Amino acid sequence: MDLSPELRFALTIARVAGLRARVGAGERALGHLGPTKVLERGYSITSLEGSTTPLRDASRVQSGQTLLTRLARGELRSLVRNATIDPTFETRKPGLQPSLFDGIESSGAEPGEQGAEDD
């Protein structure tokens, strides 16, 4: 089927408008996850003074070091007196994530049929 140049042009314009709308929606969604928005929700980002890497583990900090904490409005500098490490916290090792279906035995049903009942 051959489309007229005018129809092709109109379809192209509609397609571009649709793609622009999708990109705009994606930008808005990602904006809510940006560091500034996270800080506005009450979180902070703390690093060792002179470093830009956020701290995630108290074992990286020693007494006498200075921390820089970034808030939604401003920064704080703190002098570390001591650091306590939670011995019960199990650090995750990088690797493959387990499947959602690990440990589930197959019932022989096709996907989407599990739990369906006949009327």
C-alpha positions as CSV (number, residue, x, y, z in Angstrom):
1,M,0.0,0.0,0.0
2,D,1.5,3.3,-1.1
3,L,0.9,6.3,1.1
4,S,0.7,9.8,-0.2
5,P,3.6,12.1,0.7
6,E,1.2,14.3,2.8
7,L,0.0,11.3,4.8
8,R,3.5,10.0,5.3
9,F,4.5,13.5,6.6
10,A,1.5,13.6,8.9
11,L,2.3,10.2,10.3
12,T,6.0,11.2,10.8
13,I,4.9,14.3,12.7
14,A,2.6,12.3,14.9
15,R,5.3,9.7,15.6
16,V,7.8,12.4,16.5
17,A,5.2,14.0,18.8
18,G,4.6,10.7,20.5
19,L,8.3,10.1,21.0
20,R,8.8,13.6,22.5
21,A,6.0,12.9,24.9
22,R,7.5,9.6,26.0
23,V,10.9,11.3,26.5
24,G,9.4,14.1,28.5
25,A,7.6,11.6,30.7
26,G,10.8,9.7,31.3
27,E,12.7,12.9,32.1
28,R,10.0,13.8,34.7
29,A,10.1,10.3,36.2
30,L,13.9,10.3,36.5
31,G,13.8,13.8,38.0
32,H,12.1,12.4,41.1
33,L,15.0,10.0,41.6
34,G,17.8,12.6,41.2
35,P,20.1,13.3,44.1
36,T,18.7,16.8,44.7
37,K,15.1,15.4,45.0
38,V,16.3,12.6,47.3
39,L,17.9,15.3,49.6
40,E,14.7,17.3,49.6
41,R,12.9,14.2,51.0
42,G,15.2,14.4,54.1
43,Y,18.1,12.2,53.1
44,S,21.7,13.3,53.2
45,I,24.9,12.3,51.4
46,T,28.0,11.9,53.6
47,S,31.6,11.5,52.4
48,L,35.0,11.9,53.8
49,E,36.2,15.5,53.4
50,G,38.2,15.7,50.2
51,S,36.3,12.8,48.6
52,T,33.3,12.7,46.5
53,T,32.5,9.0,47.1
54,P,29.5,8.6,49.4
55,L,30.2,6.6,52.6
56,R,28.4,3.4,53.0
57,D,30.4,1.6,55.6
58,A,31.5,2.9,59.0
59,S,34.7,0.8,58.8
60,R,36.1,3.3,56.3
61,V,36.1,6.1,58.9
62,Q,38.6,6.6,61.7
63,S,38.6,8.8,64.7
64,G,39.8,12.3,63.9
65,Q,38.6,12.3,60.3
66,T,36.3,15.0,59.0
67,L,33.0,14.1,57.3
68,L,31.2,16.3,54.8
69,T,27.4,15.9,54.9
70,R,25.3,17.4,52.1
71,L,21.7,18.2,52.8
72,A,19.0,19.7,50.7
73,R,20.0,23.2,51.8
74,G,23.6,23.4,52.9
75,E,26.5,21.2,54.1
76,L,27.7,20.1,57.5
77,R,31.3,19.3,58.5
78,S,31.6,16.8,61.4
79,L,34.6,15.5,63.3
80,V,34.5,11.8,64.0
81,R,35.0,10.8,67.6
82,N,34.4,7.1,67.0
83,A,32.8,4.7,64.5
84,T,30.8,1.7,65.5
85,I,30.4,-1.2,63.0
86,D,27.3,-3.4,63.3
87,P,28.7,-7.0,63.4
88,T,25.3,-8.5,62.5
89,F,25.1,-6.6,59.2
90,E,25.9,-9.1,56.4
91,T,27.5,-7.5,53.4
92,R,26.3,-8.7,50.1
93,K,28.9,-10.1,47.8
94,P,28.7,-9.0,44.1
95,G,27.4,-11.7,41.9
96,L,24.3,-13.0,40.2
97,Q,21.0,-12.1,41.8
98,P,18.8,-15.1,42.7
99,S,15.9,-15.8,40.4
100,L,12.4,-15.0,41.7
101,F,11.6,-18.6,40.9
102,D,14.4,-20.3,42.9
103,G,13.0,-23.0,45.1
104,I,9.6,-23.1,43.4
105,E,8.8,-26.6,42.1
106,S,7.1,-26.9,38.8
107,S,3.4,-27.7,38.9
108,G,3.4,-28.7,35.2
109,A,1.0,-25.7,34.5
110,E,1.8,-23.3,31.7
111,P,2.7,-19.8,32.6
112,G,-0.4,-17.8,33.5
113,E,-2.4,-21.0,34.4
114,Q,-1.1,-21.4,38.0
115,G,-3.9,-20.7,40.4
116,A,-6.6,-20.7,37.7
117,E,-9.8,-22.5,38.6
118,D,-12.3,-24.1,36.3
119,D,-15.9,-22.8,36.6
